[in-house]
Amino acid sequence: MSIQTLEIIRKRLEERPEELRQARKNGHKVVGWTGYNVPEEIVHALGFIPVRIALGGDDRLVEVGARYASSKTCVFIREIVGAFSENKDPYIQQTDILAFDATCLQNYRAAEVIEYFFKKDVVVLAVPRNFAEDDAKTYFVHEANEFTRLLEERAGRLLDNATLGESVALYNDIRKTLKSIYTFQAARDNVISWEEVYDLIQAGDLLDKKEYLSLLQQTLAELTELQHNPVIEADCDSRIFISGSLIPRGDRKLISIINLAGGRIVGDDLWSGILPHLDLDIKEISPAGVALGYLNRTPHAALPYLDLESDRRLKKLHELLSQSRAHGVIYHTLRYCDPFTFKAKETKNVLAKSGIPLLEIHTEYAGSDYEAMKTRVEAFIEMIRIKSELVEEEAA
Amino acid sequence: MGKQLFRYSEANKEGFLDSDNITFNDGSIVTPEEIWHYLTVEGPVKYPSAFEVNLYQGNRGSRDETLPTSLKTRYLGLTFSARMEKAKDNGKSIAFIQGGQAVDPYTAADTIALRPGLVNQWNNGLEYGNDINKENLRRKKSKEKAFHDMSFEACQTGGYEHVQAGNLRIDVIAPYTVLRCSDVSYGVEAHRHGPNKDVKLLNVDFPLRNQADKPWAIEYFAGNLRRLVHTLDEVTGRKTTEDDLLKAIKLHNEGRRLGTELAELWWSADIPPTNSDDRASLVSLGNLETHGDVQASLSVLKEARKFIAERVKNGVKGHAVTDNPKRLFILGSCVGINGSRSEDAGAIVVGRDDQWSHCSSLVEEEGDPYYNLAKTTLEYPYEQGIEKRAQWTIEQIRKSRADGVIFIHNWGCNTQAAISRPIVDIIKRETGIPTYIHERDLHGLRDEQEQNRVNAFIEML
């Protein structure tokens, strides 16, 4: 089954770098952003073109990045630094300003290194570790106001609430539509795959936001026509949920291995996937309101939380696992990605209490571990398949 | 056959006995006679590894027998574990903290603050009779447990392996989080899934990125310091007042001033008055937390200043220092080189940025002590952005007249590793001094590979 709008999106992505080049010639500025808590609506409302800096899968760029940011930095960050060094990525080439946050400290370090070596204009948003405390929220509101002020300076204009309100409404519509589309990928009839939806989500990092919303709505209309009422149920497929470190554009190693091994991915809680689009409730149209909306979402693993029982990240993982009717979790950790590697064993133990198996795959962007990963994933999927078949037999 | 152990010479005893007592927090004292007995009789039996004549001794204890305060820091180090056990028996509260932070609020709240190195030291001292290799194997084993329970890519495991195993009676894990290190915050969080439910957890949230000029950031960190003191009070059952904090600030400022004076005195000498290890152990007393006893550190520090001044005046050279050694400045968190082997190769370590950054940061004594402490902490030179940190480091390198700079980062320490190159880049550009970046394993003996690189650098200098 083919969704025609997905083809249009692929074509528009090919055209996008040239479009950005033209926009910049006409005086527009592109803000390259990265960080879980960067309030993109503020960037958008100030008239910038936001483009997410997220790329992976290129071991050579990782090596280049290591020359500047050391070989001990996570591979994702090393690749970003390497890409800035080479300046060949069509999106990185078009950035005028960078907006990074300090949710993950390695992201923050990347901002420093890129600013120093490649003389980029970087605005950094600090993020409190004690994010759940009231004083941390007050602090973050100040930081968001400061972040806005620094962007206003660069935009040469002040942020007005009416424009911010329009941006928030646009982004809310995008999130709402994405959530509706996401339901289809996990459904029984499988009219759209998780992989297609994942690419669709990441297309939004790069495309013009208004056009993106329109394309999402077209996609949803097509899907609804194909399947009026998506039903999600656990069947004999090996339904896999992906968690852990982000999987940005350019990195499809683990995903392709899961597919080749016969697993069906039905959900994720990746920073590069659906998670940032969930539970974002902006209660007030102001930089503060937007920032708090971000901070109050499901927290990123880089922000420590000291009570296991009330950890909202784990609660969200449980909720998404239940919604997607996944049989098992493949927990992806990138080399030196501390936020997720530190939690791998704990997450495994927590899920084991609910009878959900977890396989940690620790990897980097080199191809040298491909076969080893494949063997482990195949064994995991085989185990899940046998287990779900037994459950089906017992139910019958 | 037993290992060859170093022994202090009786010829130096008389001079040592003329030196001062050490006074401790609880008012007790230990006399030079008792210290000498410990170092020559009790210590070598309990801790033969500390006295072993072995090239791989990473941090060789003082052999400078005519410098009494070095023997005293040695004594404080060797008795550390027993003193912590005694403190716990007497109901004292103990907190796990971060390296690179001052401990004024912990002192104010009558709590002993131990950074990761000291937590390990406490645990290491619980077992007697080990030689260096046995001791190292034991440390590796406990660290492996932490790696298993957290991440094998951890540099810092937050004392998890000791606290969760119940080996150490630590009451609260409450470091300044993300100050110079990201692993420690994940380490604190990891305690939430361990079996020891009695230990309290708190992240004292140190905000990043040029925050010292932002009033809201200072207020936020001050609020975190108040929360810290409140949490410490919950453990001790006492009520710490602002006046208590001010007194602690004044006490620690005295230590910081003395530590700074001592370092500058040392740097002023044409002939190095101590070797690398002795310099480090004396200057680090300025933070007053090194031995888990603020008053003991202060009393040794005061005396050390007098002895070093005499040596500088008389041109006395430190033990085992070569003539005209090449002067090395070491950068990075929780790192160091093998002092004695580097001295044998013709060098001497004249300074470090870590620990020194906060030792040289005095806290304002007028006004709200929480606000003042927060502001100073946010101003720590080590925690600033690349350019600002590098400029401060260059200033220290120039003051110390270093010939070469080594930036060391531990395996897994991505927070420091990530900026090692830009920092040394600026230093090289502005001073012309040779630099190199060196990665090492935090845990274990300093190996030949590491020393080969250091020696090659010294030879090049």
Interface residues (C-beta under 8 A of the other chain):
Chain A: R67 Y68 A69 S70 S71 K72 T73 C74 I77 A102 L105 Q106 Y108 R109 A110 E112 V113 E115 Y116 F117 V124 A126 P128 R129 N130 D135 A136 T138 Y139 H142 E143 E146 P304 Y305 L306 D307 L308 R335 Y336 D338 P339 T341 F342 K343 A344 K345 E346 N349 V350
Chain B: H148 D149 M150 S151 F152 E153 A154 T177 V178 S182 D183 S185 Y186 G187 V188 E189 A190 H191 R192 H193 L201 L202 N203 D205 P207 L208 R209 Q211 K214 W216 A217 E219 Y220 G223 N224 G385 I386 E387 H409 W411 G412 C413 N414 T415 A417 A418 I419 S420 R421 P422 D425 I437 E439
